[in-house]
Amino acid sequence: MFTNSGASAYMATVNPGDTLTYKITYKNIGSDTSINSFISDTLDENSQYIPNSMTILTGPNAGSKTDAGGDDQATYYAAQRTLKFNIGTGATASSGGKVSFTPPGNDSTVVQFKVIASNDCYLLKCDNQIDNTALGHFTGKISGNSYSVGSNPAAFDGFGCPVSGSTSTFINVAAVTCTYPSDTSVTFCSNNIPTFSTFLNQVEYNQYYDDLYQTVSSPLNTGTYHAIRTAYAGCTDTIDIFVTIETAAFAGADVSTQLCANHPGLNLNTVLSGQDAGGSWTRMSGSGGSFTPGTGVFIPSGSSGTSTFRYVVAAISPCTADTSLVSVTLTNPTSSLTTITVCDNFYPIPGMGTTILLQVITRIPRLMLRDAIVWRI
């Protein structure tokens, strides 16, 4: 017979943060002595073990026990949330002992430990019931068979035999104030997208997925994303995040260029590269010539100097407008004469001995004897 009681809290309701004391009784009422006898108990997620609260109340090796392994007959395995008591005559830190059989179960052992009822809103949101089931493990001395038997909270079948089951206690959820993060909508600029962990500011919500439930660390496109907090396996809470991403404005890179003062006109839009269309032009400095902001066309007036023009592309918040500058330096044309003496059967080619700067001559006259021709460049 194997019983488990929750110190007057069986099927009762307790408040978050209350202390529960579990007492587990191991009795051998069978027909064979049990050897290698021990008790294990894995705690429910919504209860927290009170460190060093394990005790063997009655039976061999009675007394308080530590959580550490190897120093006495009890061990607490924190990663598995499991307690283990090696019980019976001859029990050690590494193995269970012998429990004799008698119909009333005289050779019994009673162990005890304590837990605190959770006050974690996320745990209680999933489950406010603490279910505890202890297991008794042993090997029959004569049969050599090994067994694991679940604890009996207080139930028996029609023949008076104990029925395995959980010792259940309910936590009063109304006794704790729980506030959960709401779903949220955010808008970012495409050139400044933070990670979810940065802007959400919810440390426990550390799993992020897109709408196809593929893992992401930051928004990739406009759409719906999900931040998930896992209290324990199967118990999660989700924040839905509706993300809008606006395209950043781009006005191109700053440019400096030179132009002859007698140039017929320059469209400044052709000087920039990759800029968004539809921006606005403003002349920032310089004088002379004519400039049309609506088209971005600059027509020099024939005088030298430098003018600076600004191109601005507007943006949708939270993006900001982008700006680029175009600097145009005007230079006056130069004139020079070069004399070339050639044979009467030679067709001179423009560029011999000089450089054509402004005009390519396409018609090449044929020189007659002692004639001369002049290219003005």
BELMO-V117182 format. One record per residue. N is the residue number from 1. D_LAST is the distance of its C-alpha to the last C-alpha in Angstrom with 2 decimals. Layout:
{{N | D_LAST} {N | D_LAST}}
This chain:
{{1 | 117.18} {2 | 113.89} {3 | 113.28} {4 | 110.40} {5 | 110.82} {6 | 108.41} {7 | 110.75} {8 | 111.93} {9 | 108.45} {10 | 108.98} {11 | 107.75} {12 | 107.42} {13 | 104.42} {14 | 103.05} {15 | 100.35} {16 | 97.01} {17 | 97.50} {18 | 101.23} {19 | 102.74} {20 | 104.46} {21 | 106.98} {22 | 107.50} {23 | 110.77} {24 | 111.08} {25 | 114.51} {26 | 114.96} {27 | 118.42} {28 | 119.65} {29 | 122.16} {30 | 121.83} {31 | 123.98} {32 | 122.00} {33 | 120.87} {34 | 117.13} {35 | 115.32} {36 | 111.73} {37 | 111.91} {38 | 109.00} {39 | 107.50} {40 | 103.83} {41 | 102.22} {42 | 98.57} {43 | 97.67} {44 | 96.14} {45 | 92.60} {46 | 93.74} {47 | 96.11} {48 | 95.29} {49 | 97.61} {50 | 99.10} {51 | 98.64} {52 | 101.83} {53 | 104.06} {54 | 105.57} {55 | 109.32} {56 | 112.18} {57 | 114.86} {58 | 117.81} {59 | 118.48} {60 | 117.81} {61 | 115.22} {62 | 115.35} {63 | 113.14} {64 | 109.61} {65 | 106.79} {66 | 103.27} {67 | 100.14} {68 | 99.23} {69 | 100.20} {70 | 102.54} {71 | 104.68} {72 | 107.11} {73 | 107.96} {74 | 105.16} {75 | 101.37} {76 | 98.62} {77 | 95.54} {78 | 92.91} {79 | 90.17} {80 | 92.60} {81 | 94.44} {82 | 97.64} {83 | 100.88} {84 | 103.33} {85 | 106.95} {86 | 108.92} {87 | 112.51} {88 | 116.06} {89 | 118.28} {90 | 116.39} {91 | 112.92} {92 | 110.34} {93 | 106.71} {94 | 105.68} {95 | 108.29} {96 | 110.68} {97 | 114.43} {98 | 117.59} {99 | 118.95} {100 | 122.48} {101 | 123.50} {102 | 126.23} {103 | 126.74} {104 | 126.19} {105 | 123.29} {106 | 124.92} {107 | 122.49} {108 | 119.55} {109 | 116.49} {110 | 114.73} {111 | 111.17} {112 | 109.13} {113 | 105.54} {114 | 103.67} {115 | 100.47} {116 | 98.68} {117 | 97.91} {118 | 94.16} {119 | 92.59} {120 | 89.17} {121 | 88.09} {122 | 86.06} {123 | 89.00} {124 | 91.41} {125 | 89.11} {126 | 89.52} {127 | 93.16} {128 | 95.67} {129 | 98.44} {130 | 99.31} {131 | 100.88} {132 | 102.47} {133 | 104.11} {134 | 105.54} {135 | 106.35} {136 | 109.33} {137 | 108.82} {138 | 111.63} {139 | 113.16} {140 | 116.73} {141 | 118.83} {142 | 120.96} {143 | 118.55} {144 | 115.51} {145 | 113.40} {146 | 110.63} {147 | 110.23} {148 | 108.02} {149 | 109.68} {150 | 108.07} {151 | 109.64} {152 | 111.90} {153 | 111.28} {154 | 114.59} {155 | 115.08} {156 | 117.73} {157 | 118.48} {158 | 121.78} {159 | 123.37} {160 | 122.54} {161 | 119.76} {162 | 116.62} {163 | 113.49} {164 | 110.13} {165 | 107.67} {166 | 105.41} {167 | 106.51} {168 | 104.41} {169 | 103.59} {170 | 101.43} {171 | 99.03} {172 | 99.01} {173 | 95.36} {174 | 96.11} {175 | 96.86} {176 | 93.22} {177 | 90.25} {178 | 87.40} {179 | 83.88} {180 | 81.36} {181 | 77.55} {182 | 76.32} {183 | 73.65} {184 | 70.30} {185 | 66.92} {186 | 63.69} {187 | 59.97} {188 | 57.20} {189 | 53.42} {190 | 52.00} {191 | 50.30} {192 | 53.55} {193 | 56.58} {194 | 59.53} {195 | 62.35} {196 | 65.59} {197 | 67.52} {198 | 65.18} {199 | 65.24} {200 | 68.66} {201 | 70.51} {202 | 73.56} {203 | 74.30} {204 | 77.08} {205 | 74.89} {206 | 73.04} {207 | 72.62} {208 | 69.68} {209 | 69.10} {210 | 66.86} {211 | 68.42} {212 | 68.92} {213 | 70.70} {214 | 68.19} {215 | 67.99} {216 | 65.01} {217 | 64.27} {218 | 61.88} {219 | 60.91} {220 | 58.43} {221 | 58.02} {222 | 59.56} {223 | 63.23} {224 | 66.76} {225 | 67.71} {226 | 71.08} {227 | 72.22} {228 | 75.63} {229 | 78.27} {230 | 81.00} {231 | 84.30} {232 | 85.88} {233 | 85.62} {234 | 85.97} {235 | 85.65} {236 | 82.14} {237 | 80.47} {238 | 77.09} {239 | 74.47} {240 | 72.21} {241 | 68.68} {242 | 66.50} {243 | 62.87} {244 | 59.80} {245 | 56.36} {246 | 53.43} {247 | 49.88} {248 | 47.79} {249 | 44.67} {250 | 41.26} {251 | 38.16} {252 | 35.94} {253 | 34.73} {254 | 32.75} {255 | 28.95} {256 | 26.07} {257 | 22.46} {258 | 19.07} {259 | 17.01} {260 | 14.04} {261 | 15.78} {262 | 14.46} {263 | 15.66} {264 | 18.03} {265 | 20.91} {266 | 22.42} {267 | 25.98} {268 | 27.39} {269 | 30.04} {270 | 27.55} {271 | 26.73} {272 | 30.43} {273 | 32.32} {274 | 35.90} {275 | 36.79} {276 | 39.57} {277 | 38.58} {278 | 39.97} {279 | 39.17} {280 | 38.23} {281 | 35.08} {282 | 35.22} {283 | 32.65} {284 | 34.11} {285 | 31.82} {286 | 28.73} {287 | 28.03} {288 | 25.58} {289 | 24.29} {290 | 26.85} {291 | 28.75} {292 | 31.31} {293 | 33.89} {294 | 35.51} {295 | 32.51} {296 | 30.59} {297 | 27.34} {298 | 25.13} {299 | 22.61} {300 | 20.55} {301 | 20.74} {302 | 17.44} {303 | 19.09} {304 | 19.17} {305 | 22.43} {306 | 24.54} {307 | 26.81} {308 | 29.61} {309 | 31.17} {310 | 34.52} {311 | 35.67} {312 | 39.48} {313 | 41.57} {314 | 45.21} {315 | 48.11} {316 | 51.79} {317 | 54.24} {318 | 54.92} {319 | 51.25} {320 | 48.94} {321 | 45.56} {322 | 42.51} {323 | 39.38} {324 | 35.84} {325 | 33.03} {326 | 29.30} {327 | 27.16} {328 | 23.64} {329 | 21.40} {330 | 18.54} {331 | 15.54} {332 | 13.30} {333 | 9.47} {334 | 7.93} {335 | 5.80} {336 | 6.28} {337 | 7.27} {338 | 9.13} {339 | 12.16} {340 | 14.02} {341 | 17.57} {342 | 19.02} {343 | 22.36} {344 | 23.10} {345 | 23.87} {346 | 20.79} {347 | 18.31} {348 | 15.00} {349 | 13.43} {350 | 9.77} {351 | 9.65} {352 | 12.15} {353 | 11.94} {354 | 8.69} {355 | 7.82} {356 | 6.05} {357 | 6.68} {358 | 6.95} {359 | 7.18} {360 | 9.20} {361 | 9.77} {362 | 13.54} {363 | 14.71} {364 | 14.80} {365 | 16.40} {366 | 19.19} {367 | 19.26} {368 | 22.55} {369 | 24.27} {370 | 22.70} {371 | 19.89} {372 | 16.25} {373 | 12.99} {374 | 9.55} {375 | 6.25} {376 | 3.75} {377 | 0.00}}
